[in-house]
Amino acid sequence: MTPVDGRRGTIQSVDRAARILRALGSGTARMGVTELAEHLGIAKGTVHGLVRTLEQQEFVEQDPGTGKYRLGPALLQLGNAFLDNHELRSRSLLWADSLASRVGEAVRVGVLNGSTMLIVHHVFRPDDSVQILEVGASIPWHACALGKATVAYVESPRREALLAGPLPALTGRTITDPERLHDELVAVTRNGFALEDQEAIVGEAEIAAPVFDHRGMPAGALGLVGPVERLASEGRPSAAFTAAVREIARGLSRDMGAGRLAARGG
């Protein structure tokens, strides 16, 4: 009989395999069996059996030079399938392109994933500058406008849990005080947009607005990201950019089936 974790009602071996994948997907790109066992608190023999099984399914692969394991190509296929079938991402493609062309800045679309915002779509700034695709990147919700715009509208218990959770500082300007963050979320519901001023990366700012689904619940957020001097000079968001973001977010919300009141972002 397959062991079941009675506390959570989960299959123990699946839970452990998922923890291995998450460990390999963290900052340490390659880990050996002993490292994984110590990191996860799982017996070395159990870890060995699990990684061999994951290797057979191409979810992990072994570096022939070091013997350590890294994530495998099957996960990329699953990730691509997730993006291809994600409704917000698929419906945001034309809207995000339109916004980027209109204001000349990069556009990101994100969804709340645990305590981070997962970037599901990214349109480059329409110029010849070198840029890095951020699809798949995760940003702590409190350190980005996408996160603030989304969390402001989630149900109260989840919002309170996120405010009480870890709030790491990414820069000297990251807001880590729960009361200040609560005030910012209240401002989002009042103004219909969120601002992030060098809280994730020094020199960058972001303006974002929530996107709602057919239930009137936040599906995620869409926003502009770029140099702080263009988006939020002296800490004040550009009125033209703010209006454009809100307008496009409203259109995308309607495309997602949101009612008129939800599409206004509160």
Salt bridges, closest charged atoms under 4 A:
ASP5 OD2 - ARG8 NH2 3.31
ASP15 OD2 - ARG8 NH2 3.43
GLU35 OE1 - LYS68 NZ 3.29
GLU55 OE1 - ARG52 NE 3.70
GLU61 OE2 - ARG70 NE 2.93
ASP63 OD2 - ARG30 NE 3.29
ASP63 OD2 - ARG70 NH1 3.52
GLU87 OE2 - ARG91 NE 2.92
GLU105 OE2 - ARG230 NE 2.53
ASP127 OD2 - ARG125 NE 2.80
GLU134 OE1 - ARG108 NH1 2.57
ASP183 OD1 - HIS182 ND1 3.85
GLU184 OE1 - LYS148 NZ 2.86
ASP197 OD2 - ARG173 NH2 3.08
GLU199 OE1 - LYS148 NZ 2.65
GLU206 OE2 - ARG108 NH2 2.95
ASP213 OD2 - ARG215 NH2 2.64
GLU234 OE1 - ARG236 NH2 3.10
GLU247 OE1 - ARG102 NH2 3.14
ASP255 OD1 - ARG91 NH1 3.48
